[in-house]
Amino acid sequence: MSEANQPPYPYPPYPYMEQEDELSLIDLWNILWKRKWLILLLGPLAGIIGIVVALNSTEIYRSEVLLAPAAEDDGGGALSALAGQFGGLASMAGINVGGGGNTETAIATLKSRKFLLPYIVENDLFTILFENDWDAENKRWSSSNERRGPEGKPTDSEVYKLFSESVLSVSEDKKTGLVTLAIEWVDPAQTTEWANALSERINSHLKEKAKAETEKNLAYLKEQLKETQVIEIRESLYTLIESQTQNAMLANAKEEYAFRIIDPAFVPEERIRPKRSLIVIASGFLGGFLGIFLCFVLHFVDTVKQLKKSKI
């Protein structure tokens, strides 16, 4: 080959290879091994802290009552048909032709302030729910909270919030329609007592409410019957009176007015919280991950310092 036909370079140029800054697995291992004392120290230390926390955590027990919405008997179908026929007239008078309401209403009543506060007051649960603020020896409240007044007694709002948010839970299974009333508290016997008492109390509460509403409706209908002479209206009023009388009979006859108790609460033998083994294991892992994180932070700091020294 002549010199004129020779390429400008004797060999094809090699591509420029940039220096790799990525760390290999061996590099990562060396970083961790160099400061392994951090991992070996923080992992067991966090585990010990987890043991202390787990042993000092308050034990919580849970009791449950399984409820089913009370099925309407044969009279329920007749009342539903009647509601469709005279619903307009009844609604104008503010009268409910149907029975005791639906499950959502019963659950809302069960969790309402109007239902729970009387139970709390009647059973004097203030000193139980706020045991840390109650001086049992001197029979007085030891808290100096300004909202509680000079006596230091917890307010109704405080008691209701604690009971409804931390003690009582009510859930409905949309597939089966079953309702679970659960109580979580430090005393297993009290959880059972409260759960069973509330499940019975909601039935009697809604039953008495329905009876009072029915009596009020009957009094109104009978008064309207005296004031009108129109035959069509009188016939409608008679029919509504009959339906309200049937409502009253159903309310008196049904002990389980809103819910049927499928499975009452029993005293729990095992706590649901705290899960001590899980707390200890999670604490140990957390301490180990913290040690690994500090290893890389310290490696980064050392690298920055070395770069600064090399530039000087």
C-alpha positions as CSV (number, residue, x, y, z in Angstrom):
1,M,0.0,0.0,0.0
2,S,1.4,3.4,-1.0
3,E,1.9,6.1,1.6
4,A,-0.8,8.2,-0.2
5,N,-3.4,5.4,0.4
6,Q,-2.4,4.9,4.1
7,P,-5.0,6.0,6.7
8,P,-4.2,9.0,8.8
9,Y,-3.8,6.7,11.8
10,P,-2.0,3.4,11.8
11,Y,-4.6,1.9,14.0
12,P,-8.3,2.8,14.6
13,P,-8.5,5.1,17.6
14,Y,-9.7,3.6,20.8
15,P,-12.9,5.1,22.2
16,Y,-12.3,7.2,25.3
17,M,-13.3,5.3,28.4
18,E,-14.7,7.5,31.2
19,Q,-13.6,6.5,34.7
20,E,-16.4,4.7,36.5
21,D,-17.6,6.3,39.7
22,E,-20.0,3.5,40.6
23,L,-19.3,1.4,43.6
24,S,-19.2,-2.4,43.2
25,L,-20.7,-4.8,45.7
26,I,-17.2,-5.4,47.0
27,D,-16.7,-1.7,47.6
28,L,-20.1,-1.5,49.4
29,W,-19.0,-4.5,51.6
30,N,-15.7,-2.9,52.4
31,I,-17.5,0.3,53.4
32,L,-19.7,-1.6,55.8
33,W,-16.9,-3.8,57.1
34,K,-14.7,-0.9,57.9
35,R,-17.3,0.5,60.3
36,K,-19.0,-2.7,61.3
37,W,-18.9,-1.6,64.9
38,L,-21.7,0.8,64.2
39,I,-24.0,-2.0,63.0
40,L,-23.0,-4.3,65.8
41,L,-23.6,-1.6,68.3
42,L,-26.8,0.0,67.2
43,G,-28.6,-3.2,66.2
44,P,-28.5,-4.8,69.7
45,L,-28.9,-1.4,71.4
46,A,-32.1,-0.8,69.5
47,G,-33.3,-4.3,70.4
48,I,-32.7,-3.7,74.1
49,I,-34.7,-0.4,73.8
50,G,-37.4,-2.4,72.1
51,I,-37.5,-4.9,74.9
52,V,-37.8,-2.1,77.5
53,V,-40.6,-0.5,75.5
54,A,-42.4,-3.8,75.0
55,L,-42.3,-4.8,78.7
56,N,-43.6,-1.4,79.8
57,S,-46.4,-1.1,77.2
58,T,-49.9,-1.3,78.6
59,E,-51.6,-4.6,77.8
60,I,-54.9,-4.2,75.9
61,Y,-57.6,-6.8,75.6
62,R,-60.4,-7.0,73.1
63,S,-64.0,-8.4,73.5
64,E,-66.4,-8.7,70.6
65,V,-70.1,-9.2,70.2
66,L,-71.4,-10.4,66.8
67,L,-74.7,-8.8,65.9
68,A,-77.2,-9.3,63.1
69,P,-79.8,-6.8,62.0
70,A,-83.2,-7.9,63.5
71,A,-85.2,-9.5,60.7
72,E,-88.6,-8.0,60.1
73,D,-91.4,-10.5,60.7
74,D,-94.5,-11.0,58.5
75,G,-95.8,-7.6,59.6
76,G,-92.8,-5.9,58.1
77,G,-93.9,-6.6,54.5
78,A,-97.4,-5.3,55.2
79,L,-96.0,-2.1,56.7
80,S,-93.7,-1.6,53.7
81,A,-96.7,-1.9,51.3
82,L,-98.6,0.5,53.5
83,A,-95.7,3.0,53.4
84,G,-95.9,2.9,49.6
85,Q,-99.6,3.5,49.6
86,F,-99.9,6.2,52.2
87,G,-96.3,7.5,52.3
88,G,-97.3,10.9,51.0
89,L,-99.9,11.5,53.6
90,A,-97.7,10.2,56.4
91,S,-94.7,12.3,55.4
92,M,-96.9,15.4,55.3
93,A,-97.8,14.6,58.9
94,G,-94.2,13.8,59.8
95,I,-95.0,10.2,60.6
96,N,-92.8,7.2,59.9
97,V,-95.0,4.3,58.7
98,G,-92.2,1.7,58.7
99,G,-90.5,-0.1,61.6
100,G,-87.4,0.6,63.6
101,G,-85.1,2.0,60.9
102,N,-82.1,0.6,59.1
103,T,-78.7,-0.8,60.2
104,E,-76.8,2.4,59.4
105,T,-79.1,4.4,61.7
106,A,-78.7,1.9,64.5
107,I,-74.9,1.9,64.2
108,A,-74.8,5.7,64.1
109,T,-77.0,5.7,67.3
110,L,-74.7,3.2,68.9
111,K,-71.7,5.5,68.4
112,S,-73.5,8.7,69.1
113,R,-72.8,11.0,72.1
114,K,-76.5,11.0,73.1
115,F,-76.4,7.2,73.5
116,L,-72.9,6.7,75.0
117,L,-72.7,9.5,77.5
118,P,-75.7,8.4,79.7
119,Y,-74.1,4.9,79.9
120,I,-70.8,6.3,80.9
121,V,-72.4,8.6,83.6
122,E,-74.7,5.9,84.9
123,N,-71.8,3.4,85.4
124,D,-69.4,6.1,86.7
125,L,-66.7,5.3,84.1
126,F,-64.9,8.6,84.5
127,T,-62.6,7.3,87.2
128,I,-61.9,4.1,85.2
129,L,-61.2,5.7,81.9
130,F,-59.1,8.4,83.5
131,E,-57.5,6.3,86.2
132,N,-54.2,8.2,86.0
133,D,-55.9,11.5,86.9
134,W,-57.9,10.1,89.8
135,D,-56.6,10.0,93.3
136,A,-58.4,6.9,94.7
137,E,-56.9,7.4,98.2
138,N,-58.2,10.9,98.6
139,K,-61.3,10.5,96.3
140,R,-60.5,13.5,94.2
141,W,-59.1,14.5,90.8
142,S,-55.4,15.2,90.7
143,S,-55.3,16.9,87.2
144,S,-54.9,20.7,87.0
145,N,-56.3,21.0,83.5
146,E,-57.9,24.5,83.1
147,R,-60.7,23.1,80.9
148,R,-61.9,20.8,83.7
149,G,-62.6,23.5,86.2
150,P,-61.6,23.6,89.9
151,E,-62.5,20.0,90.6
152,G,-60.3,18.7,87.7
153,K,-63.0,16.2,86.6
154,P,-62.7,15.3,82.9
155,T,-65.3,16.9,80.7
156,D,-68.0,15.0,78.9
157,S,-66.3,15.7,75.6
158,E,-63.0,14.2,76.8
159,V,-64.7,11.1,78.1
160,Y,-66.8,10.6,74.9
161,K,-63.8,11.1,72.7
162,L,-61.7,8.6,74.6
163,F,-64.5,6.0,74.7
164,S,-65.7,6.4,71.1
165,E,-62.3,6.6,69.5
166,S,-60.0,4.4,71.6
167,V,-62.3,1.9,73.5
168,L,-65.4,1.3,71.3
169,S,-65.4,0.2,67.6
170,V,-68.3,-0.8,65.5
171,S,-67.9,-2.3,62.0
172,E,-70.3,-3.8,59.5
173,D,-69.5,-6.5,57.0
174,K,-71.1,-5.3,53.8
175,K,-71.3,-8.8,52.3
176,T,-73.0,-10.6,55.2
177,G,-74.6,-7.6,56.9
178,L,-73.3,-8.7,60.3
179,V,-72.1,-6.1,62.7
180,T,-69.2,-6.4,65.2
181,L,-69.2,-4.4,68.4
182,A,-65.8,-4.5,70.0
183,I,-64.4,-3.1,73.2
184,E,-60.6,-2.7,73.8
185,W,-59.4,-2.0,77.3
186,V,-56.8,-2.9,79.9
187,D,-59.1,-5.0,82.0
188,P,-60.4,-8.2,80.1
189,A,-63.4,-8.5,82.5
190,Q,-64.5,-4.9,81.9
191,T,-64.2,-5.3,78.1
192,T,-66.7,-8.2,78.2
193,E,-69.0,-6.4,80.6
194,W,-69.1,-3.2,78.5
195,A,-69.5,-5.0,75.1
196,N,-72.5,-7.1,76.3
197,A,-74.1,-4.2,78.1
198,L,-73.9,-1.9,75.1
199,S,-75.3,-4.6,72.7
200,E,-78.3,-5.0,75.0
201,R,-78.7,-1.3,75.7
202,I,-78.9,-0.3,72.0
203,N,-81.8,-2.7,71.6
204,S,-83.7,-1.3,74.6
205,H,-82.8,2.3,73.6
206,L,-84.1,2.0,70.0
207,K,-87.1,0.1,71.3
208,E,-88.1,2.8,73.7
209,K,-87.5,5.5,71.1
210,A,-89.8,3.7,68.6
211,K,-92.5,3.3,71.3
212,A,-92.4,7.0,72.1
213,E,-92.5,8.0,68.5
214,T,-95.4,5.7,67.8
215,E,-97.4,7.0,70.8
216,K,-96.7,10.6,69.5
217,N,-97.9,9.6,66.0
218,L,-101.0,7.9,67.3
219,A,-101.9,11.0,69.4
220,Y,-101.5,13.2,66.3
221,L,-103.6,10.9,64.1
222,K,-106.4,10.7,66.5
223,E,-106.5,14.4,66.9
224,Q,-106.6,14.8,63.1
225,L,-109.4,12.3,62.9
226,K,-111.5,14.4,65.2
227,E,-111.1,17.5,63.1
228,T,-112.0,16.1,59.7
229,Q,-115.2,14.8,58.3
230,V,-114.0,13.9,54.8
231,I,-114.5,10.2,54.3
232,E,-111.4,9.6,52.1
233,I,-109.1,11.3,54.6
234,R,-110.8,9.5,57.6
235,E,-110.2,6.2,55.9
236,S,-106.6,7.0,55.3
237,L,-106.2,8.1,58.9
238,Y,-107.7,4.9,60.2
239,T,-105.3,2.9,58.1
240,L,-102.3,4.9,59.4
241,I,-103.6,4.5,63.0
242,E,-103.8,0.8,62.4
243,S,-100.2,0.7,61.1
244,Q,-98.9,2.7,64.0
245,T,-100.7,0.4,66.4
246,Q,-99.0,-2.5,64.7
247,N,-95.7,-0.8,65.1
248,A,-96.3,-0.4,68.8
249,M,-97.2,-4.1,69.1
250,L,-94.1,-5.1,67.3
251,A,-91.9,-2.9,69.5
252,N,-93.4,-4.3,72.6
253,A,-93.1,-7.9,71.4
254,K,-89.5,-7.8,70.1
255,E,-86.8,-8.0,72.8
256,E,-84.0,-7.8,70.2
257,Y,-85.5,-4.8,68.5
258,A,-82.5,-3.5,66.3
259,F,-80.0,-6.4,66.5
260,R,-80.0,-10.1,67.2
261,I,-77.1,-11.2,69.3
262,I,-75.4,-14.0,67.4
263,D,-72.4,-14.4,69.6
264,P,-72.0,-12.6,72.9
265,A,-68.7,-11.4,74.3
266,F,-66.5,-13.6,76.4
267,V,-63.6,-12.7,78.7
268,P,-60.5,-12.7,76.5
269,E,-57.6,-14.8,77.6
270,E,-54.9,-13.2,75.4
271,R,-54.0,-9.6,74.8
272,I,-54.1,-8.0,71.4
273,R,-51.5,-5.4,72.2
274,P,-48.6,-5.1,72.6
275,K,-47.0,-7.7,70.3
276,R,-43.7,-7.8,72.2
277,S,-41.8,-10.1,69.9
278,L,-42.7,-8.0,66.9
279,I,-41.6,-4.8,68.7
280,V,-38.2,-6.3,69.6
281,I,-37.5,-7.6,66.1
282,A,-38.6,-4.4,64.5
283,S,-36.4,-2.4,66.8
284,G,-33.4,-4.6,66.1
285,F,-33.8,-4.2,62.4
286,L,-34.3,-0.5,62.7
287,G,-31.1,-0.1,64.7
288,G,-29.2,-2.2,62.1
289,F,-30.5,-0.1,59.2
290,L,-29.6,3.0,61.1
291,G,-26.0,1.6,61.5
292,I,-25.8,0.9,57.8
293,F,-27.0,4.4,56.9
294,L,-24.4,6.0,59.3
295,C,-21.7,3.8,57.6
296,F,-22.4,5.4,54.2
297,V,-22.7,8.9,55.7
298,L,-19.3,8.7,57.3
299,H,-17.8,7.2,54.1
300,F,-19.2,10.2,52.2
301,V,-17.8,12.6,54.7
302,D,-14.3,11.0,54.5
303,T,-14.5,11.1,50.7
304,V,-15.3,14.8,50.7
305,K,-12.4,15.5,53.1
306,Q,-9.9,13.6,50.9
307,L,-11.0,15.5,47.8
308,K,-10.5,18.8,49.5
309,K,-7.0,17.7,50.7
310,S,-6.1,16.6,47.1
311,K,-7.0,20.0,45.7
312,I,-4.9,21.9,48.2
